[in-house]
């Protein structure tokens, strides 16, 4: 699934869960380097996203913190 599709589905899900008119707060922005992700998981303890890229790319897991830093 392409990253844009995944992000769009996530935004639709979040918007459908909103019960009031508050703006959605963005906690993470994904780097443009990520072309196609196969999975995303959030670690509450580390306040980070773990993203795996494997389809058509090198098999790699990225960690992204809420400042946008990744490795």
C-alpha positions in Angstrom: 0.0 0.0 0.0 1.4 3.4 -0.9 2.3 5.8 1.9 -0.2 8.4 0.6 -3.0 5.9 0.7 -2.0 4.8 4.1 -1.9 8.4 5.4 -5.2 9.2 3.8 -6.8 6.2 5.4 -5.3 7.2 8.8 -6.6 10.8 8.5 -10.1 9.6 7.6 -10.0 7.3 10.6 -8.9 10.0 12.9 -11.5 12.5 11.6 -14.3 10.0 12.0 -13.3 9.5 15.6 -13.5 13.3 16.4 -16.5 14.2 18.5 -15.9 17.9 18.6 -14.6 20.7 16.3 -11.0 20.8 17.7 -8.2 20.8 15.2 -6.2 17.7 14.8 -2.7 18.0 16.3 0.1 16.6 14.2 2.6 14.7 16.2 4.7 13.2 13.5 5.5 14.0 9.9 6.9 11.2 7.7 10.1 11.9 5.8 9.7 12.2 2.0 12.4 9.5 1.8 9.8 6.9 2.6 8.3 5.8 -0.7 6.2 2.8 0.4 5.7 1.5 3.9 4.3 -1.9 4.8 3.6 -1.2 8.4 3.6 1.5 11.1 3.6 1.0 14.9 3.7 3.5 17.7 5.7 3.1 20.9 4.2 5.1 23.8 7.2 4.5 26.0 9.6 5.9 23.3 7.1 8.4 21.9 8.2 7.2 18.4 6.9 5.6 15.3 8.4 2.4 13.9 8.0 2.1 10.1 9.0 -0.8 7.9 9.8 -0.5 4.3 10.3 -3.7 2.3 8.3 -3.9 -0.9 10.5 -2.8 -3.8 12.9 -1.2 -1.3 15.7 -2.4 0.9 14.2 -4.2 3.9 14.6 -1.5 6.6 12.9 -0.4 9.8 12.9 3.3 10.6 12.3 5.0 13.9 10.8 8.5 13.8 10.5 10.7 16.9 8.0 13.5 17.4 10.7 16.1 16.3 10.8 14.4 12.9 14.2 12.9 13.4 14.6 9.4 12.0 17.2 6.7 11.6 
